[in-house]
């Protein structure tokens, strides 16, 4: 109980979303495994997996935003608290999303393997296209994290030079602040779009799988 409470305290709302997503993914994976001989839930596993990863990365960007605001803040009273909160959110949501997603891979992987002999209920290109799009968006989030890391290095260098009264460093500092804010906003936006697409992909897989299961049952009768 203390561990769960600590996770929620550190991860905030994104930890709640991840936990609910993992529970839903487990329930749907179990249901899928039981129906694996009668219907194909195309794209369901990929939607859940990528959705968890995207949620974790989005939580990371939220945490990084708080951390950056703390670093840029001149208020020493709130700087330490904001930095601690931001780092906690970024780290907790990242590792939690990876743990939940990796844990669900075997369950949905076995189900997908058993479903291979069944005809797809929807055209293969639809879940494939959504999966590729989601994968690219998640990769874009990861790329934005690297951009953020590089920009933060330049930010600290500019802060040090600015403290010595370098006029060029002041201009560079302003540009870097704008660049970092843009990167964080872009990462959050990409993450939210990824989450929505993962929900769409998972819903399509679930609905088509249930329809296929009903059709198979009707044929047997």
C-alpha contacts under 8 A as a table, 3 or more apart, distances in Angstrom:
res1	aa1	res2	aa2	distance
1	X	4	X	5.20
1	X	5	X	6.13
2	X	5	X	5.08
2	X	6	X	6.02
3	X	6	X	5.03
3	X	7	X	6.18
4	X	7	X	5.05
4	X	8	X	6.35
5	X	8	X	5.22
5	X	9	X	6.18
6	X	9	X	5.00
6	X	10	X	6.11
7	X	10	X	5.14
7	X	11	X	5.76
7	X	12	X	7.93
7	X	15	X	7.05
7	X	92	X	7.14
8	X	11	X	5.14
8	X	12	X	5.27
8	X	13	X	7.53
8	X	15	X	5.83
8	X	16	X	6.82
9	X	12	X	5.69
10	X	85	X	7.02
10	X	88	X	5.13
10	X	89	X	5.55
10	X	92	X	6.53
11	X	14	X	6.02
11	X	15	X	4.77
11	X	16	X	7.89
11	X	59	X	7.76
11	X	88	X	6.51
11	X	89	X	4.47
11	X	90	X	7.61
11	X	92	X	5.53
11	X	93	X	5.71
12	X	15	X	5.52
12	X	16	X	6.93
12	X	89	X	6.77
13	X	16	X	5.14
13	X	17	X	6.41
14	X	17	X	5.00
14	X	18	X	6.11
14	X	55	X	6.93
14	X	56	X	7.22
14	X	59	X	5.69
14	X	93	X	6.70
15	X	18	X	5.03
15	X	19	X	6.11
15	X	92	X	7.83
15	X	93	X	6.08
15	X	96	X	7.77
16	X	19	X	5.15
16	X	20	X	6.17
17	X	20	X	5.25
17	X	21	X	5.99
17	X	55	X	7.69
18	X	21	X	4.98
18	X	22	X	6.06
18	X	52	X	6.29
18	X	55	X	6.90
18	X	56	X	7.34
18	X	93	X	7.85
18	X	96	X	7.55
18	X	97	X	6.50
18	X	100	X	7.85
19	X	22	X	5.11
19	X	23	X	6.23
20	X	23	X	5.13
20	X	24	X	6.10
21	X	24	X	5.12
21	X	25	X	5.93
21	X	48	X	7.51
21	X	52	X	6.86
22	X	25	X	4.96
22	X	26	X	6.12
22	X	52	X	7.65
22	X	100	X	5.91
22	X	101	X	7.49
22	X	104	X	7.83
23	X	26	X	5.13
23	X	27	X	6.27
24	X	27	X	5.15
24	X	28	X	6.04
25	X	28	X	5.18
25	X	29	X	5.83
25	X	45	X	7.97
25	X	48	X	6.24
25	X	104	X	7.14
26	X	29	X	4.99
26	X	30	X	6.15
26	X	104	X	6.77
26	X	107	X	7.89
27	X	30	X	5.24
27	X	31	X	6.23
28	X	31	X	4.99
28	X	32	X	5.88
29	X	32	X	4.93
29	X	33	X	6.07
29	X	45	X	7.69
29	X	104	X	7.77
29	X	107	X	5.96
29	X	108	X	5.57
29	X	111	X	7.55
30	X	33	X	5.11
30	X	34	X	6.41
30	X	107	X	7.33
31	X	34	X	5.27
31	X	35	X	6.38
32	X	35	X	5.10
32	X	36	X	5.77
32	X	41	X	7.08
32	X	108	X	7.65
32	X	111	X	6.33
33	X	36	X	5.06
33	X	107	X	7.50
33	X	108	X	7.48
33	X	110	X	7.46
33	X	111	X	4.84
34	X	37	X	7.65
35	X	38	X	5.53
35	X	39	X	6.17
35	X	213	X	7.06
36	X	39	X	5.79
36	X	40	X	6.61
36	X	111	X	5.73
36	X	112	X	7.46
36	X	114	X	5.73
36	X	115	X	5.24
37	X	114	X	6.60
37	X	115	X	6.25
37	X	118	X	7.56
38	X	115	X	7.91
38	X	118	X	7.39
38	X	212	X	7.25
38	X	213	X	5.40
38	X	216	X	6.01
38	X	217	X	7.88
39	X	115	X	6.84
39	X	118	X	6.68
39	X	121	X	7.80
39	X	209	X	5.42
39	X	210	X	7.28
39	X	212	X	5.05
39	X	213	X	4.84
39	X	216	X	7.39
40	X	112	X	7.59
40	X	115	X	5.45
40	X	116	X	7.84
40	X	118	X	6.55
40	X	119	X	7.41
40	X	120	X	6.08
40	X	121	X	6.74
40	X	208	X	7.71
40	X	209	X	5.23
40	X	212	X	7.07
41	X	44	X	5.73
41	X	112	X	7.84
41	X	205	X	4.71
41	X	206	X	5.77
41	X	208	X	6.52
41	X	209	X	4.31
41	X	210	X	7.81
42	X	45	X	7.80
42	X	120	X	7.17
42	X	121	X	7.86
42	X	122	X	7.91
42	X	124	X	7.94
42	X	127	X	6.70
42	X	204	X	7.99
42	X	205	X	4.90
42	X	206	X	7.94
42	X	208	X	7.78
42	X	209	X	7.22
43	X	46	X	5.28
43	X	47	X	5.97
43	X	127	X	5.28
43	X	128	X	7.50
43	X	131	X	7.33
43	X	201	X	6.21
43	X	202	X	6.37
43	X	204	X	7.61
43	X	205	X	5.20
44	X	47	X	5.20
44	X	48	X	6.33
44	X	201	X	6.61
44	X	202	X	4.46
44	X	203	X	7.36
44	X	204	X	7.52
44	X	205	X	4.62
44	X	206	X	6.25
45	X	48	X	5.24
45	X	49	X	6.07
45	X	105	X	7.70
45	X	108	X	5.55
45	X	109	X	7.73
45	X	202	X	7.34
46	X	49	X	5.07
46	X	50	X	5.90
46	X	131	X	6.70
46	X	202	X	7.70
47	X	50	X	5.43
47	X	51	X	5.76
47	X	131	X	7.23
47	X	197	X	7.92
47	X	198	X	4.53
47	X	199	X	6.71
47	X	200	X	7.95
47	X	201	X	5.33
47	X	202	X	4.82
48	X	51	X	5.06
48	X	52	X	6.19
48	X	101	X	7.75
48	X	198	X	6.58
48	X	199	X	7.74
48	X	202	X	6.35
49	X	52	X	5.40
49	X	53	X	6.46
49	X	101	X	5.18
49	X	102	X	7.89
49	X	104	X	7.53
49	X	105	X	7.54
50	X	53	X	5.06
50	X	54	X	5.97
50	X	101	X	7.92
50	X	134	X	6.89
50	X	135	X	7.13
50	X	138	X	7.55
50	X	198	X	6.59
51	X	54	X	5.09
51	X	55	X	6.06
51	X	194	X	6.79
51	X	195	X	5.25
51	X	198	X	4.99
51	X	199	X	7.24
52	X	55	X	5.11
52	X	56	X	6.20
52	X	97	X	5.44
52	X	98	X	7.68
52	X	100	X	7.43
52	X	101	X	6.15
53	X	56	X	5.12
53	X	57	X	6.23
53	X	94	X	7.79
53	X	97	X	5.40
53	X	98	X	6.42
53	X	101	X	6.95
53	X	138	X	7.54
54	X	57	X	5.13
54	X	58	X	6.04
54	X	138	X	6.02
54	X	191	X	5.49
54	X	192	X	7.90
54	X	194	X	6.11
54	X	195	X	6.17
55	X	58	X	5.03
55	X	59	X	6.16
55	X	93	X	7.87
55	X	97	X	7.22
55	X	191	X	6.61
55	X	192	X	7.80
55	X	195	X	6.47
56	X	59	X	5.10
56	X	60	X	6.24
56	X	93	X	4.74
56	X	94	X	4.74
56	X	95	X	7.67
56	X	96	X	7.19
56	X	97	X	4.97
56	X	98	X	7.73
57	X	60	X	4.79
57	X	61	X	6.35
57	X	90	X	7.94
57	X	93	X	7.26
57	X	94	X	5.99
57	X	141	X	7.02
57	X	142	X	7.77
57	X	191	X	6.90
58	X	61	X	5.12
58	X	62	X	6.33
58	X	187	X	6.96
58	X	188	X	5.49
58	X	191	X	5.03
58	X	192	X	7.19
59	X	62	X	5.00
59	X	63	X	6.18
59	X	89	X	6.44
59	X	90	X	5.96
59	X	93	X	5.71
59	X	94	X	7.30
60	X	63	X	5.05
60	X	64	X	6.07
60	X	89	X	6.36
60	X	90	X	3.71
60	X	91	X	6.74
60	X	93	X	6.32
60	X	94	X	6.19
61	X	64	X	4.90
61	X	65	X	6.00
61	X	90	X	6.73
61	X	145	X	7.98
61	X	184	X	6.09
61	X	187	X	6.42
61	X	188	X	6.11
62	X	65	X	5.09
62	X	66	X	6.51
62	X	86	X	7.33
62	X	89	X	7.39
62	X	90	X	7.03
62	X	184	X	7.94
62	X	188	X	7.19
63	X	66	X	5.23
63	X	67	X	6.23
63	X	85	X	7.21
63	X	86	X	3.89
63	X	87	X	5.81
63	X	88	X	7.15
63	X	89	X	4.85
63	X	90	X	4.46
64	X	67	X	4.86
64	X	68	X	5.99
64	X	86	X	5.80
64	X	87	X	6.81
64	X	90	X	6.26
64	X	184	X	7.66
65	X	68	X	5.16
65	X	69	X	6.14
65	X	86	X	7.13
65	X	181	X	7.95
65	X	184	X	6.49
66	X	69	X	5.09
66	X	70	X	6.16
66	X	82	X	6.03
66	X	83	X	6.61
66	X	85	X	7.36
66	X	86	X	4.79
67	X	70	X	5.04
67	X	71	X	6.24
67	X	82	X	6.24
67	X	83	X	4.57
67	X	84	X	7.62
67	X	85	X	7.66
67	X	86	X	4.78
67	X	87	X	6.44
68	X	71	X	5.02
68	X	72	X	6.11
68	X	83	X	7.79
69	X	72	X	5.18
69	X	73	X	5.89
69	X	82	X	7.69
70	X	73	X	5.04
70	X	78	X	7.41
70	X	79	X	4.67
70	X	80	X	7.23
70	X	82	X	5.39
70	X	83	X	5.48
71	X	79	X	6.80
71	X	83	X	7.32
73	X	76	X	7.54
73	X	79	X	6.48
74	X	79	X	7.69
75	X	78	X	5.89
75	X	79	X	6.13
76	X	79	X	5.05
76	X	80	X	7.08
77	X	80	X	7.04
77	X	81	X	7.91
78	X	81	X	5.40
78	X	82	X	6.08
79	X	82	X	5.27
79	X	83	X	6.08
80	X	83	X	5.21
80	X	84	X	6.15
81	X	84	X	5.22
81	X	85	X	6.10
82	X	85	X	5.12
82	X	86	X	5.95
83	X	86	X	5.11
83	X	87	X	6.05
84	X	87	X	5.31
84	X	88	X	6.07
85	X	88	X	5.17
85	X	89	X	6.25
86	X	89	X	5.27
86	X	90	X	6.18
87	X	90	X	5.11
87	X	91	X	6.02
88	X	91	X	5.41
88	X	92	X	5.78
89	X	92	X	5.38
89	X	93	X	5.92
90	X	93	X	5.76
90	X	94	X	6.21
91	X	94	X	5.29
91	X	95	X	6.36
92	X	95	X	5.61
92	X	96	X	5.91
93	X	96	X	5.12
93	X	97	X	5.94
94	X	97	X	5.45
94	X	98	X	6.50
95	X	98	X	5.15
95	X	99	X	6.15
96	X	99	X	5.11
96	X	100	X	6.10
97	X	100	X	5.26
97	X	101	X	5.96
98	X	101	X	5.20
98	X	102	X	5.92
99	X	102	X	5.36
99	X	103	X	6.01
100	X	103	X	5.18
100	X	104	X	6.42
101	X	104	X	5.30
101	X	105	X	6.50
102	X	105	X	5.24
102	X	106	X	7.86
103	X	106	X	6.87
103	X	107	X	7.98
104	X	107	X	5.46
104	X	108	X	6.40
105	X	108	X	5.47
105	X	109	X	5.62
106	X	109	X	4.87
106	X	110	X	5.99
107	X	110	X	5.57
107	X	111	X	6.45
108	X	111	X	4.98
108	X	112	X	6.02
109	X	112	X	5.13
109	X	113	X	6.18
110	X	113	X	5.09
110	X	114	X	6.36
111	X	114	X	5.23
111	X	115	X	6.27
112	X	115	X	5.00
112	X	116	X	6.49
113	X	116	X	5.54
114	X	117	X	7.05
115	X	118	X	5.53
116	X	119	X	7.75
120	X	123	X	6.78
120	X	124	X	6.98
121	X	208	X	6.00
121	X	209	X	7.08
121	X	212	X	6.18
122	X	126	X	7.53
122	X	208	X	7.05
123	X	126	X	5.92
123	X	127	X	7.86
124	X	127	X	6.08
124	X	128	X	6.15
125	X	128	X	4.90
125	X	129	X	5.69
126	X	129	X	5.27
126	X	130	X	6.31
127	X	130	X	5.04
127	X	131	X	5.87
127	X	201	X	6.65
127	X	205	X	7.91
128	X	131	X	5.02
128	X	132	X	6.12
129	X	132	X	5.19
129	X	133	X	6.10
130	X	133	X	5.05
130	X	134	X	6.03
130	X	197	X	7.39
130	X	201	X	6.64
131	X	134	X	5.10
131	X	135	X	6.05
131	X	201	X	7.80
132	X	135	X	5.05
132	X	136	X	6.18
133	X	136	X	5.19
133	X	137	X	6.25
134	X	137	X	5.06
134	X	138	X	6.20
134	X	194	X	5.95
134	X	197	X	6.96
134	X	198	X	7.13
135	X	138	X	5.16
135	X	139	X	6.17
136	X	139	X	5.00
136	X	140	X	6.06
137	X	140	X	4.88
137	X	141	X	6.31
137	X	190	X	6.41
137	X	191	X	7.63
137	X	194	X	6.38
138	X	141	X	5.02
138	X	142	X	6.40
138	X	190	X	7.86
138	X	191	X	7.41
138	X	194	X	7.16
139	X	142	X	5.00
139	X	143	X	6.12
140	X	143	X	4.92
140	X	144	X	6.12
140	X	187	X	7.92
140	X	190	X	7.67
141	X	144	X	4.99
141	X	145	X	6.40
141	X	187	X	5.46
141	X	190	X	6.65
141	X	191	X	6.96
142	X	145	X	5.08
142	X	146	X	6.66
143	X	146	X	5.21
143	X	147	X	6.34
144	X	147	X	4.91
144	X	148	X	6.06
144	X	183	X	6.27
144	X	184	X	7.73
144	X	186	X	7.80
144	X	187	X	6.11
145	X	148	X	4.99
145	X	149	X	6.22
145	X	187	X	7.80
146	X	149	X	5.02
146	X	150	X	6.27
147	X	150	X	5.18
147	X	151	X	6.07
147	X	183	X	7.32
148	X	151	X	5.06
148	X	152	X	6.02
148	X	180	X	6.17
148	X	183	X	6.44
148	X	184	X	7.42
149	X	152	X	5.19
149	X	153	X	6.45
150	X	153	X	5.28
150	X	154	X	6.59
151	X	154	X	5.12
151	X	155	X	6.01
151	X	176	X	6.52
151	X	179	X	7.38
151	X	180	X	6.32
152	X	155	X	4.69
152	X	156	X	6.23
152	X	180	X	7.38
153	X	156	X	5.40
153	X	157	X	6.38
154	X	157	X	5.04
154	X	158	X	6.06
154	X	176	X	7.25
155	X	158	X	5.13
155	X	159	X	6.16
155	X	173	X	6.22
155	X	176	X	5.94
155	X	177	X	7.21
156	X	159	X	4.96
156	X	160	X	6.25
157	X	160	X	5.20
157	X	161	X	6.29
158	X	161	X	5.03
158	X	162	X	5.84
158	X	169	X	5.28
158	X	170	X	7.21
158	X	172	X	6.51
158	X	173	X	5.37
159	X	162	X	5.02
159	X	163	X	6.15
159	X	169	X	7.49
159	X	173	X	6.70
160	X	163	X	5.25
160	X	164	X	6.86
161	X	164	X	5.26
161	X	165	X	6.90
161	X	166	X	5.84
161	X	169	X	5.73
162	X	165	X	5.13
162	X	166	X	5.17
162	X	167	X	7.11
162	X	169	X	5.15
162	X	170	X	5.54
162	X	173	X	7.72
163	X	166	X	7.46
166	X	169	X	5.24
166	X	170	X	6.65
167	X	170	X	5.19
167	X	171	X	6.78
168	X	171	X	5.27
168	X	172	X	6.22
169	X	172	X	4.88
169	X	173	X	5.83
170	X	173	X	5.01
170	X	174	X	6.41
171	X	174	X	5.25
171	X	175	X	6.42
172	X	175	X	5.15
172	X	176	X	6.11
173	X	176	X	5.15
173	X	177	X	6.17
174	X	177	X	5.20
174	X	178	X	6.39
175	X	178	X	5.22
175	X	179	X	6.12
176	X	179	X	4.85
176	X	180	X	5.99
177	X	180	X	5.19
177	X	181	X	6.16
178	X	181	X	5.16
178	X	182	X	6.10
179	X	182	X	5.12
179	X	183	X	6.14
180	X	183	X	5.04
180	X	184	X	6.16
181	X	184	X	5.19
181	X	185	X	6.09
182	X	185	X	5.12
182	X	186	X	6.00
183	X	186	X	5.07
183	X	187	X	6.09
184	X	187	X	5.10
184	X	188	X	6.23
185	X	188	X	5.19
185	X	189	X	6.14
186	X	189	X	5.04
186	X	190	X	6.06
187	X	190	X	5.20
187	X	191	X	6.08
188	X	191	X	5.05
188	X	192	X	6.25
189	X	192	X	5.25
189	X	193	X	6.28
190	X	193	X	5.18
190	X	194	X	6.06
191	X	194	X	4.99
191	X	195	X	6.19
192	X	195	X	5.11
192	X	196	X	6.33
193	X	196	X	5.17
193	X	197	X	6.20
194	X	197	X	5.10
194	X	198	X	6.04
195	X	198	X	5.10
195	X	199	X	6.28
196	X	199	X	5.15
196	X	200	X	6.32
197	X	200	X	4.95
197	X	201	X	6.05
198	X	201	X	5.01
198	X	202	X	5.95
199	X	202	X	5.12
199	X	203	X	5.98
200	X	203	X	5.14
200	X	204	X	6.17
201	X	204	X	5.20
201	X	205	X	6.26
202	X	205	X	5.13
202	X	206	X	6.10
203	X	206	X	5.08
203	X	207	X	5.98
204	X	207	X	5.31
204	X	208	X	6.01
205	X	208	X	5.45
205	X	209	X	5.94
206	X	209	X	5.14
206	X	210	X	6.18
207	X	210	X	5.24
207	X	211	X	6.21
208	X	211	X	5.06
208	X	212	X	6.02
209	X	212	X	5.04
209	X	213	X	6.10
210	X	213	X	5.01
210	X	214	X	6.22
211	X	214	X	5.12
211	X	215	X	6.20
212	X	215	X	5.08
212	X	216	X	6.16
213	X	216	X	5.12
213	X	217	X	6.23
214	X	217	X	5.06
214	X	218	X	6.19
215	X	218	X	5.10
215	X	219	X	6.24
216	X	219	X	5.18
216	X	220	X	6.33
217	X	220	X	5.19
217	X	221	X	6.37
218	X	221	X	5.14
